[in-house]
């Protein structure tokens, strides 16, 4: 997954590990070849992407309007019969907008009055669960049921992207409405449902595998002895917060059903690892080991699918 300076996001996917590495090195080499003055450091990147408040934007308009204009622009303004009353009208509108913006209620106030509902997408997992009084978000359950009802045999399920505009529309509906019917005709494309589910996990402020566990899972997957590796992964999974553990268990049980239909949908545990690895676990701060981390992320998901019963089963199992 690549995020550009302008905020655009690109997701490159492949089942072939060495091809992923080739992409990574090609992109890295292209960045390295850029002249130094064109590169953006983390410091001035934050400055360039800093968002101004509405008041600041209006103030900047005032500043721009007060700057002296070149002579040719002045004459053009006079030719267009630009009068002082026009300026007064503009200033009056700006003044009213400033007052309106400064007096608008806070997000918390609107939520308390019920005018704005708690968001599902982009909220912390434990907050969504607390609000719903559950340990697995209702949206996750609904998506899984819909996919298992009409998507297990679909070629490339979870790998094929749905229509982004429709996915965003579903995202909006989920955030605004209490009840959701995924059997509605507007969500008939199952790739829209799978796309929205992946987006939900991708937009979690902290991934399903919490940041503090990332390095521990990476170290566990590096263990050479398979039995010890499985035991180590199982131990880490058991330590996860309850919402993370329960959501992870129901999701991986679902993905295991997808992999069981590999002969029809062409989605193996390796393919699902490639799709869900970077979505479910990632480091808090990206380093130069992004390509290496990606391989470990994929392998962790693949192992947990292959050894689901040993990792999520009871002690007796």
KENU-495931 format. One record per atom (N, C-alpha, C, O): x, y, z. Coordinates in steps of 0.02 Angstrom, whole numbers, plus 32768, in hexadecimal, padded with zeros to 4 digits. Layout:
N
XYZ
...
***
This chain:
317
802A7FC58000
800080008000
802C803E8000
80588046802B
8021806B7FCF
804A80A77FC8
801E80E47FD2
7FE980E97FB4
803481127FFC
801181528006
803E81897FEE
807681918007
802781B17FBD
805081E67FA1
804A82257FCB
8020822A7FF8
807482567FBB
807482967FDF
803082B87FD8
801982DA8006
801182B07F9E
7FD082D17F92
7F9682AD7FB4
7F5E82C57FB3
7FA582737FD4
7F7182507FF9
7F5182177FD2
7F2581F57FED
7F66820C7F93
7F4B81D57F6C
7F6681927F87
7FA0818F7F9C
7F3D815E7F85
7F53811D7F9D
7F4E80EA7F65
7F1E80E87F3F
7F8280C07F5F
7F84808C7F2C
7F9380497F4E
7FBF80457F79
7F6E80167F3C
7F787FD47F58
7F8E7FA57F20
7F687F987EF2
7FCD7F8C7F25
7FE87F5E7EF4
7FE77F187F13
7FFF7F0E7F4A
7FCA7EE87EEF
7FC47EA57F0A
7FDE7E717EDA
7FD67E787E9D
7FFC7E3D7EF5
80137E047ECC
801B7DC87EFA
80297DCF7F35
80127D8D7EDD
801C7D4F7F03
80657D3A7F03
80787D0B7F26
808E7D5C7EDC
80D47D487ED3
81017D767EFC
81037DB27EF0
81247D5A7F2D
814D7D817F5C
81847DA97F39
818F7DE37F48
81A87D887F0B
81E17DAB7EEC
81C97DE57EC0
81EE7E157EB5
818C7DE07EA6
81707E177E7E
81617E537EAA
816C7E8C7E96
81487E467EE7
813C7E7C7F17
817D7E9F7F28
817F7EDD7F2C
81B27E787F32
81F47E967F42
820D7EC07F07
822A7EF57F12
82027EA77ECA
82167ECE7E8F
81F27F117E8D
82117F457E7E
81B17F117E9C
818B7F507E9D
81A87F7F7ED1
81B37FBB7EC4
81B57F647F0D
81CF7F8D7F43
82117FAE7F30
821B7FEA7F3A
823F7F867F14
82817FA07F02
827B7FD37EC9
82A080057EC8
824E7FC77E9A
82457FF67E62
822C80397E7B
8243806E7E65
81FB80387EAA
81E080767EC6
8215809A7EEF
821C80D77EEB
823A80737F17
826F80907F41
82A680B17F17
82BE80E77F27
82B9808E7EE1
82ED80A97EB5
82D580EA7E93
82FC81187E89
829580EB7E81
827A81277E61
827C81627E91
828B819B7E7D
826C81567ED1
826E818B7F03
82B681A17F0F
82C381DD7F16
82E581717F11
832B81817F1D
834981AB7EE5
837881D27EF0
832D81A37EA8
834881C97E6F
832F82117E6C
834982397E46
82FD82227E96
82E382667E96
831882967EB0
833E82847EDE
831D82D27E93
834C83057EAE
833C83127EF7
830283107F0B
836F83207F1F
836583297F66
833483617F76
830E835C7FA7
833483967F4D
830883CE7F5D
82BF83BC7F52
829383DF7F6B
82B183857F2C
826C83727F20
825283437F56
821683377F5B
828083287F7E
826A82FA7FB2
824C83217FEB
825F835A7FF8
821E8301800E
81FB83238045
820B82FF8085
81FE82C4808C
8228832380B3
8238830580F4
81F98302811E
81C78322810F
81FD82DB8154
81C282D3817E
81AC8315819C
8171832081AA
81DE834381A7
81CD838381C6
81A383AF8199
816D83C581AC
81BD83BB815C
819683E88131
815B83C48110
812E83E580F5
815B83818111
8120835D80F9
80E4836D8125
80AD8378810D
80F1836D8167
80BB837D8196
80A283C3818B
806683D18190
80D183F0817B
80BD8435816F
8093843A8130
8060845C812F
80A8841780FA
8084841D80BB
803F83FD80BE
80108414809C
803883C980E8
7FF783A880EB
7FCC83C18124
7F9483A9812D
7FE583F2814A
7FBF840C8182
7F7E842B8169
7F7E8452813A
7F48841A818A
7F0784348175
7EF78473819C
7EFE847581D9
7EE284A6817A
7ECE84E3819C
7E8584DE81B1
7E5D84BB8192
7E75850081E7
7E2F850281FC
7E09853281CE
7E26855781A7
7DC7853081D3
7D9E855B81A9
7DAD85A481B7
7DAF85CD8188
7DB885B681F6
7DC885FC8207
7E08861181E6
7E0D864881CB
7E3C85E581E8
7E7C85F681CA
7E758601817F
7E95862E8163
7E4B85D8815F
7E4285E08117
7E2186238107
7E35864480D7
7DF086368130
7DCF86778124
7E0086B08130
7E0086E2810C
7E2986AA8165
7E5B86DD8173
7E8D86E4813B
7EA4871B812B
7E9E86AA811D
7ECE86AD80E6
7EB086D180AA
7ED386F38085
7E6E86CA80A2
7E4C86EF806C
7E50873A8078
7E5B8761804B
7E48874D80B9
7E4D879480CA
7E9387AE80BA
7E9A87E5809F
7EC6878780CC
7F0B879C80C1
7F1887A58077
7F3787D68062
7F008774804F
7F0B87788007
7EE987B57FEA
7F0487D67FBD
7EAC87C48003
7E8787FB7FE7
7EA7883F7FF7
7E9D88707FD3
7ECF8840802F
7EEF887E8042
7F32888A8020
7F4E88C08024
7F4C88577FFD
7F8C885F7FDB
7F8388907FA1
7F50888F7F7F
7FB688BB7F95
7FB288EA7F5D
7FAF88C57F1B
7FD288947F10
7F8488DE7EEE
7F7C88BE7EAD
7FA688E37E7A
7FAD89207E7F
7FC088BF7E48
7FE488E07E12
7FB889117DED
7F7A890D7DEF
7FD989427DCA
7FB389767DA8
7F83895A7D74
7F4B89717D6D
7F9C89277D4F
7F70890E7D19
7F3288EC7D36
7EFE88EB7D16
7F3988CF7D73
7EFE88B17D92
7ECF88E67DAB
7E9288DE7DA8
7EEA891E7DC4
7EBF89557DDB
7E9589707DA2
7E59897A7DA9
7EB6897B7D69
7E9189977D30
7E5B89677D19
7E25897C7D04
7E6B89267D1B
7E3B88F47D07
7DFE88F57D35
7DC588EF7D1F
7E0C88FE7D76
7DD589017DA6
7DA8893C7D98
7D6A89377D9A
7DC789767D8A
7D9E89B17D7C
7D7689A87D3B
7D3D89BE7D37
7D9489877D0A
7D70897C7CCB
7D3389507CD7
7D0289547CB2
7D3789257D0B
7CFF88F97D1A
7CCE89197D4A
7CA288F87D64
7CD7895B7D55
7CAA89807D82
7CA889627DC8
7C73895C7DE7
7CE389507DDF
7CE889337E22
7CE2896C7E54
7D0E89977E57
7CAC896D7E7B
7C9E89A67EA7
7CAF89967EF0
7CBB895C7F02
7CB189C97F19
7CC089C17F60
7C8989997F82
7C9589767FB3
7C4C899F7F69
7C14897B7F88
7C1E892F7F81
7C0989097FAD
7C3D891A7F48
7C4B88D37F3F
7C7A88BA7F75
7C7288847F91
7CAD88E47F84
7CDC88D17FB9
7CBA88CC7FFC
7CC7889D8022
7C8E88FA800A
7C6988F98049
7C3E88BB804F
7C38889D8085
7C1F88A88017
7BF5886C8017
7C1E882E8027
7C098802804D
7C58882B8007
7C8487F18013
7C9A87EE805C
7C9987B9807A
7CAE88278077
7CC4882980BC
7C8C881680EC
7C9787F5811F
7C4F882C80DB
7C16881D8105
7C0887D28105
7BF987B5813A
7C0D87B380CB
7C03876A80C6
7C38874580EE
7C2987158112
7C77875B80E7
7CAE873B810D
7CA387428158
7CAE8713817E
7C8D877D816C
7C82878881B3
7C4C875A81CE
7C52873E8205
7C16875281A8
7BDF872681BE
7BF686DD81C0
7BE386B881ED
7C1E86CA818E
7C388685818D
7C64867881CA
7C60864281E9
7C8E86A981DB
7CBA86A18216
7C9186978255
7CA0866C827E
7C5C86C1825C
7C3286BC8297
7C0F8678829A
7C0A865982CF
7BF786618260
7BD48621825D
7C0385E88270
7BF085BB8296
7C4085E98255
7C7085B38261
7C8785B482AA
7C8D857F82C9
7C9285F082C5
7CAA85F5830B
7C7585E0833D
7C8585CA8374
7C3585E6832A
7BFE85D58357
7BE4858D834E
7BBA85778375
7BFE856A831C
7BE38527830F
7BF384F8834A
7C2984FE8368
7BC684CB835A
7BD1849D8393
7C09846B8384
7C18845D834A
7C27845283BA
7C5D842283B2
7C4183DE839D
7C0583D283A3
7C6E83B38385
7C59836F8371
7C3B834A83AC
7C0B832583A5
7C5A835383E7
7C4183318423
7BFA83468433
7BD0831C8445
7BEC8388842D
7BA983A2843A
7B768384840A
7B3F8370841F
7B87838183CA
7B5A83658398
7B4D831A83A5
7B158302839B
7B8182F683BC
7B7982B083CB
7B4C82A68408
7B238278840A
7B5482D2843B
7B2B82CD8477
7AE182DA8467
7AB582BD8487
7AD483068437
7A8F83168424
7A7282E283F3
7A3782E483E2
7A9D82B483DD
7A86828083B0
7A8382958367
7A6A8271833D
7A9D82D28359
7A9C82EA8314
7AD282C782EA
7AC982BF82AD
7B0982B48309
7B3E828E82E8
7B49824E830F
7B56824F834B
7B45821682EC
7B4D81D5830E
7B9881C48312
7BC181DE82ED
7BA881988342
7BED81808348
7C01815D8308
7BDB813482EE
7C3C816C82F0
7C53814F82B1
7C69810682BD
7C8480F582F1
7C5D80DC828B
7C758097828C
7CB98093826B
7CE980788287
7CBC80AE822E
7CFC80AF820A
7D2A80E48229
7D14811C8238
7D6880D28233
7D998102824D
7D9A81088298
7DC1812F82B3
7D7080E282BB
7D7080E38305
7D9980A9831F
7DA3807782FD
7DB180AF835C
7DD68079837C
7DA7803D8386
7D6C80458394
7DC38002837E
7D9B7FC58382
7D777FBF83C6
7D3C7FAF83C8
7D9A7FCD83FC
7D7C7FC5843E
7D437FF78449
7D147FE9846E
7D4880338429
7D1380658431
7CD4804F840B
7C9C80588424
7CDD803383D0
7CA4801983AA
7C817FE283D1
7C447FE083D6
7CAA7FB583EE
7C8E7F7D8414
7C6B7F958453
7C367F7C8465
7C897FC68476
7C697FE284B2
7C26800184A2
7BF57FF784C6
7C238026846A
7BE580478456
7BAF80148446
7B74801E8456
7BC37FDC8427
7B927FA88413
7B877F74844A
7B5E7F478443
7BAE7F7B8481
7BAA7F4A84B9
7BB77F0384A0
7B917ED584AE
7BED7EFC847A
7C017EBA8460
7C4D7EB7845C
7C6F7EE8846E
7C687E808446
7CB07E7A843E
7CC47E7383F5
7CFF7E6F83E4
7C927E7083C9
7C9D7E6E8380
7C6E7EA18360
7C327E9D836B
7C897ED08338
7C5C7F018319
7C257EE182EF
7C327EB082CB
7BE97EFB82F5
7BB07EE082D0
7BBC7EE28285
7BA77EB58261
7BDD7F17826D
7BEA7F1D8225
7C167EE2820C
7C0A7EC881D6
7C477ECF8234
7C727E968221
7C497E56821C
7C517E3081ED
7C1D7E4B824D
7BF27E0F824C
7BC57E0F820E
7BBD7DDB81ED
7BA87E4981FE
7B7A7E4D81C5
7B9E7E3F8184
7B847E1B8159
7BDA7E5B817C
7C017E50813F
7C137E068137
7C0D7DEA8101
7C2A7DE7816D
7C3D7DA1816B
7C027D758158
7C087D478130
7BC87D838176
7B8B7D5B8166
7B797D64811C
7B667D3380FB
7B7E7DA18103
7B6C7DAE80BD
7B9B7D89808D
7B857D6C805C
7BDC7D8B809C
7C0D7D6A8071
7C037D1E8073
7C077CFD8040
7BF77D0380AE
7BEE7CBA80B4
7BAD7CA38094
7BA67C698080
7B7D7CD1808F
7B3D7CC08071
7B407CC18024
7B1F7C9A8003
7B677CF08009
7B667CF67FC0
7BAA7D057F9F
7BAD7D1C7F66
7BE17CF97FC4
7C217D0A7FA6
7C587CD67FAC
7C8F7CE17F92
7C4B7C9D7FCC
7C807C6C7FD6
7C9A7C4F7F94
7CD47C3D7F8E
7C6E7C4B7F62
7C827C2D7F22
7C967C617EEE
7CA37C507EB4
7C997CA07F01
7CA97CD57ED0
7CF47CD87EC3
7D1C7CDA7EF1
7D067CD87E84
7D4C7CDA7E6F
7D6E7D197E89
7D577D517E7C
7DA67D117EAC
7DCC7D4A7EC4
7DAC7D717EFD
7DBA7DAC7F05
7D827D4F7F24
7D617D727F5B
7D967D8F7F8A
7DC67D6D7F9D
7D8F7DCE7F9D
7DBD7DF67FC6
7DF97E107F9F
7E177E427FB3
7E0B7DEF7F68
7E427E097F40
7E297E3C7F0C
7E4A7E6F7F00
7DEF7E2E7EEF
7DD27E5A7EBE
7DB37E977EE1
7D907E8F7F13
7DC17ED27EC6
7DA77F107EE4
7D607F1E7ECC
7D4F7F127E92
7D377F387EF9
7CF47F4E7EE7
7CF57F967ED0
7D2A7FB77ED3
7CBD7FB07EBA
7CB87FF67EA4
7CC480247EDF
7C9E80227F10
7CF7804F7EDB
7D0A80787F14
7CD380A97F28
7CC880B57F63
7CAF80C57EF7
7C7980F47F06
7C4280D27F2F
7C2780EF7F5E
7C3180947F1C
7BFE806F7F40
7C16805B7F85
7BEF805B7FB5
7C56804A7F8B
7C7280397FCC
7C6F80757FFA
7C5D806F8035
7C8080B07FE0
7C7C80ED8008
7C3480FD801C
7C2881168053
7C0680ED7FF0
7BBF80F88000
7BAA80CA8039
7B8780DF8067
7BC0808B8037
7BB1805C806D
7BD1807380AE
7BB3806E80E3
7C0D808C80A9
7C3180A780E4
7C0880DF8105
7C0180E18142
7BED810B80DB
7BC4814380F4
7B8581298116
7B728141814B
7B6480F880F7
7B2780DC8113
7B3480BC8158
7B0E80C58187
7B6C8097815C
7B7E8076819B
7B8A80A981D2
7B76809E820B
7BAA80E181C1
7BB9811481F3
7B7B813C8208
7B7B815A823E
7B47813D81DF
7B0E816881EC
7AD081438205
7AA681618227
7AC9810381F3
7A8A80E08202
7A9580A88234
7ACA80898236
7A62809B825B
7A658066828D
7A5E8021826C
7A847FF3827B
7A2F801C823D
7A217FDB821E
7A407FD881D8
7A3F800981B3
7A5B7F9E81C8
7A7C7F958187
7A657F538169
7A687F1F818A
7A4D7F55812B
7A387F188108
7A667F0D80CD
7A5E7F2D8099
7A957EE080D4
7AC57ED3809E
7AA77EA98066
7AC87E9D8033
7A687E93806F
7A467E708039
7A217EA1800B
7A037E8C7FD9
7A247EE1801B
7A067F147FF0
7A287F127FAB
7A637F047FA6
7A027F207F77
7A1B7F1A7F32
7A577F477F24
7A7F7F387EF9
7A5C7F7F7F49
7A947FAD7F3C
7AD77F907F53
7B0C7FA97F40
7AD47F5A7F7C
7B127F397F92
7B177EF37F74
7B387EC87F90
7AF77EE97F3B
7AF57EA57F1D
7B3A7E8D7F07
7B477E517F06
7B677EBB7EF5
7BAC7EA87EE3
7BD17E957F24
7BDF7EC17F4D
7BE07E557F2C
7BFF7E3E7F6A
7C447E5C7F74
7C5D7E5F7FAC
7C647E737F3E
7CA67E927F43
7CA17ED77F66
7CD37EEF7F81
7C667EF57F64
7C5B7F347F89
7C5B7F257FD4
7C787F4B7FFB
7C3B7EEE7FE7
7C397EDA802E
7C7F7EC98047
7C947EE0807C
7CA47EA08021
7CE87E8E8036
7D167ECB8037
7D417ED18062
7D0C7EF98007
7D347F368005
7D277F628042
7D567F80805D
7CE87F658057
7CD77F8D8092
7CF37F6E80D2
7D087F9180FF
7CF27F2B80D5
7D0D7F0A8110
7D597F158115
7D737F23814C
7D7C7F1080DD
7DC47F1E80DD
7DD27F6680EF
7E027F758113
7DA77F9380D7
7DB07FDA80E7
7DA67FE78132
7DC98010814F
7D767FC58150
7D6A7FCC8198
7DAA7FBB81BF
7DBE7FE181EB
7DC97F8381AF
7E067F6F81D2
7E407F9D81C1
7E6B7FAB81EB
7E437FB48183
7E7A7FDF816E
7E7680238190
7EAA8043819C
7E39803B819F
7E31807D81BD
7E32807D8209
7E2A80B28227
7E3A80448228
7E4180438271
7E7E806C8285
7EB480618269
7E77809B82B4
7EB180C382C9
7EEB809782E1
7F2580A882D7
7EDA805F8301
7F0B802D8314
7EF47FEB82F7
7EBA7FD78302
7F1F7FC882D2
7F087F8B82AF
7EEF7F5482DD
7EF67F58831A
7ED17F2182BF
7EB67EE982E5
7EEC7EC8830F
7EE07EB58349
7F287EC282F3
7F637EAD831A
7F817EED8336
7FA17F128311
7F787EFC8376
7F8F7F3D8392
7FD97F498385
80017F1B837F
7FEB7F898380
80307F9D8371
80627F7D83A1
80987F67838C
80517F7A83E1
80807F618413
808F7F17840A
80BE7EFD8428
80667EF483E2
80717EAD83D6
80957E9F8394
80A97E668387
809E7ED2836B
80B77EC78327
80FB7EA38327
81027E6F8307
812C7EBF834A
816F7EA2834B
816F7E5C8369
81967E318353
81437E50839A
81407E0E83B9
81267DDA8388
813F7DA18386
80F47DEC835F
80DB7DBE832D
81107DB182F7
81177D7982DF
81357DE582E4
816A7DDD82B1
81A07DAE82CB
81B77D8282A7
81B47DB7830A
81E77D8B8327
81CD7D43832B
81F37D138321
818D7D3B833A
81707CF8833F
81707CD482FC
817E7C9882F8
815F7CF882C7
815B7CD88284
81A07CC6826A
81A67C9D823D
81D47CE48286
82197CD48272
82327C92828F
82647C778277
82117C7882C2
82277C3A82E3
82267C0182B1
81F57BF7828D
825C7BDB82AE
82637BA7827B
82397B69828B
821A7B4D825E
82377B5482CA
82117B1882DC
81C67B2882D8
81AF7B5682F9
81A17B0282B1
815B7B1182A4
81307B0D82E2
81067B3882EE
813B7AD9830B
81127AD18348
811E7B0B8378
80EE7B248397
815C7B1F837F
816D7B5783AC
81507B988390
81397BC383B6
81537B9F834E
81387BDC832E
80ED7BE2833A
80D47C17834B
80C97BAB8332
80807BAB833C
80707BBA8386
80437BE08395
80967B9B83B3
808B7BA683FB
80977BEF840D
80727C0B8436
80CA7C0E83F0
80D97C5483FE
80A27C8383E4
808D7CB18406
808B7C7683A6
80557C9E8389
80157C9783B3
7FF37CC883C1
80077C5983C7
7FCB7C4C83F1
7FCE7C738432
7F9D7C908448
80097C738451
80127C978491
80067CE18489
7FE77D0084B4
801E7CFE8452
80147D468445
7FCB7D558438
7FB07D878451
7FAA7D2B8412
7F637D358402
7F387D358442
7F0A7D5D8449
7F497D088470
7F247D0384AF
7F2C7D4284DA
7F027D508505
7F627D6884CF
7F6F7DA484F7
7F4B7DE284DC
7F4B7E1684FC
7F2D7DDD84A1
7F0D7E178482
7ED17E2E84AB
7EB27E0684CE
7EC07E6F84A7
7E827E8884C7
7E467E6284AD
7E467E4A8474
7E137E5C84D5
7DD97E3284C4
7DB97E468481
7DAB7E198459
7DAC7E858473
7D8E7E968431
7DBB7E8183F7
7DA37E6983C4
7DFD7E8983FF
7E2C7E7583CA
7E2B7E2983C0
7E287E118388
7E2D7E0583F8
7E2E7DBC83F4
7DED7DA183D5
7DF07D7883A7
7DB47DB783EE
7D747D9D83D5
7D697DAF838C
7D517D868365
7D7A7DED8379
7D727E028333
7DA17DDB8306
7D8E7DC682CF
7DDF7DD2831E
7E107DAC82F7
7DFA7D6382EE
7E017D4782B7
7DDF7D468322
7DCA7D00831E
7D927CF782EB
7D957CC982C2
7D5F7D2282EE
7D277D1B82BF
7D3C7D2A8277
7D237D0C8248
7D6B7D5A826F
7D837D6B822C
7DAC7D32820F
7DA27D1F81D5
7DDA7D158236
7E047CDF821C
7DDC7C9F8211
7DEC7C7881E4
7DAA7C958239
7D7D7C5B822D
7D5A7C6381EA
7D527C3381C4
7D467CA081DB
7D267CB0819B
7D577CA78161
7D467C88812F
7D937CC28168
7DC57CBC8132
7DD97C748126
7DEB7C6180EF
7DD77C4B815B
7DE67C048154
7DB17BE38127
7DC27BB780FF
7D737BF9812D
7D3D7BDF8101
7D497BF480B9
7D3B7BCF808A
7D637C3180B0
7D737C49806C
7DAA7C1C804E
7DA47C068015
7DDF7C108075
7E177BE7805D
7E017B9F804F
7E1E7B7E8023
7DD07B868073
7DB87B428068
7D987B3A8023
7D927B03800A
7D837B728005
7D647B717FC3
7D967B877F8D
7D827B9F7F57
7DD67B7E7F9B
7E0B7B967F6D
7E027B7B7F26
7E117B9E7EF6
7DEB7B3E7F1F
7DE47B217EDC
7DB17B467EB2
7DB37B427E74
7D847B6A7ED3
7D507B8F7EAF
7D5F7BDA7EAC
7D5C7BF87E76
7D717BF77EE6
7D7D7C407EE8
7DC57C547EDC
7DD57C907ED6
7DF27C237ED8
7E397C307ECA
7E5B7C5B7EFF
7E8B7C7F7EF0
7E427C577F3C
7E607C7D7F73
7E7E7C4D7FA6
7E5B7C327FD0
7EBF7C437FA1
7EE37C187FD0
7EF47C3E8010
7EE87C7B8014
7F0F7C1B8042
7F247C3D807F
7F5B7C6F806F
7F5F7CA4808F
7F867C5F803E
7FBA7C8E802B
7F9C7CCD800C
7FB37D04801C
7F6A7CC67FE1
7F4A7CFF7FC2
7F287D2B7FF7
7F2C7D687FF4
7F067D0C8026
7EE57D31805B
7F187D548088
7F0B7D8A80A2
7F517D348092
7F877D5380B9
7FA07D928098
7FAE7DC480B9
7FA67D908056
7FBE7DCB8030
7F8B7E048035
7F9D7E3E803B
7F4A7DF28031
7F167E258033
7F0E7E438079
7F097E808081
7F0E7E1980AC
7EFE7E3080F0
7F3B7E40811B
7F357E62814E
7F767E278108
7FB27E348131
7FBD7E7D8142
7FBD7E8F817D
7FC67EA9810F
7FD27EF0811D
7F957F14813B
7F9C7F498158
7F597EF78132
7F1C7F16814C
7F137F0B8197
7EFD7F3781BB
7F257ECF81AE
7F187EBB81F3
7F527ECB8223
7F467ED6825E
7F8F7ECC820A
7FC77EDB8236
7FFC7F038211
800D7EF481D8
80167F358233
80487F618216
806D7F84824F
80527F8B8285
80AB7F998242
80D07FBC8277
80B480028281
8097801F8253
80BD801D82BD
80A4806082CB
80C8809482A1
80AA80C5828A
810A80898296
813280B6826D
8154808D8237
8178805E8246
814980A081F8
8168807D81C1
81B3808981C0
81CA80C181CC
81D9805481B2
8222805B81AC
823680458167
820C8038813C
82788040815C
8291802B811B
82867FE1810E
82947FC980D7
826C7FBC8140
82617F748138
821A7F648121
82007F2F8132
81FC7F9180FB
81B67F8980E9
81AA7F4880C2
817A7F2480CF
81D77F388092
81CE7EFC806A
81D57EBD8095
81AF7E8D808C
82057EBE80C3
820E7E8580F1
81D27E7D811F
81BA7E46812A
81BA7EB6813A
817F7EB48165
81437E988140
811C7E72815C
813C7EAA8100
81037E9380D9
81027E4780D4
80CE7E2780D9
813E7E2980CA
81427DE180C6
812E7DC08108
810A7D8E8108
81457DDD813F
81347DC18181
80EA7DC9818F
80CA7D9C81AA
80CD7E03817C
80867E0F8186
805C7DD98162
802E7DBD817F
806F7DCC8124
804B7D9A80FD
80537D54811C
80227D2E8120
80907D458132
809D7D02814E
80787CF78190
80617CC0819E
80717D2C81B8
804D7D2681F8
80047D1581EB
7FE97CE7820B
7FE47D3981BD
7F9E7D2C81AE
7F967CE68190
7F687CC281A1
7FC47CD48163
7FC17C928143
7FC77C5A8176
7FA27C298174
7FF77C6181A5
7FFF7C2E81D9
7FC27C298205
7FAC7BF28216
7FA57C628218
7F6B7C618245
7F2E7C428223
7F027C278245
7F2A7C4781E1
7EF47C2681BD
7F017BDB81B8
7ED37BB381C2
7F3E7BC981A9
7F507B8281A1
7F4A7B5C81E3
7F367B2281E4
7F5B7B7D821A
7F5C7B5D825C
7F267B7C8289
7F317B8482C5
7EED7B8C826C
7EB87BAE8291
7EA47B8982D0
7E9F7BA68306
7E987B4882CB
7E7F7B218304
7EB27B1E833C
7E9F7B1E8377
7EF27B1D832C
7F267B1A835F
7F2F7B5E8382
7F407B6183BD
7F257B94835C
7F307BD78378
7EF47BF0839E
7EFB7C0F83D2
7EB87BE48384
7E7B7BFD83A5
7E557BC983CC
7E247BD983ED
7E6C7B8983C9
7E497B5483ED
7E557B578438
7E7E7B7E844F
7E317B2F845C
7E397B2D84A5
7E797B0984B7
7E997AEA848D
7E8D7B0D84F7
7ECA7AEE850E
7EC97AA28502
7EFC7A8484F1
7E8E7A84850A
7E897A3B8500
7E977A2784B9
7EB179F184AC
7E867A568488
7E917A478442
7EDB7A448432
7EEE7A3883F9
***
